């Protein structure tokens, strides 16, 4: 098993309303598939987009923060757009890909096709 089966893609910068950041990502692989965890703090479920096309997985999400008070004198964080893309192997079962958001972490499950999963062959 190799974790390099999912590779980061570089995308051209696009002018947006908010600063664009790449979410911090962890990718795990086992015999059943891949688990991708992306930190998207403050992003609501309805503000996340996950696209899977031509073996490219694209994640994006927007964190909208309202100003607490007018005339703030110091701010270290605010509204932001998260974006990242990955090449995924053709062995992913696309119809079974699932995602959930919990505590600011996007959990994306990418199961492998049955034909490529390791299996034991019984000797008779």
Secondary structure, DSSP 4 states (H G I P E B T S, - for coil): --GGGSEEE-------SSEEEPPPEEEEEETTEEEEEEE-TT--GGGEEEEEETTEEEEEEEE----SSTT-S--S---EEEEEEEE--TTB-GGG-EEEEETTEEEEEEEBPGGGS-------
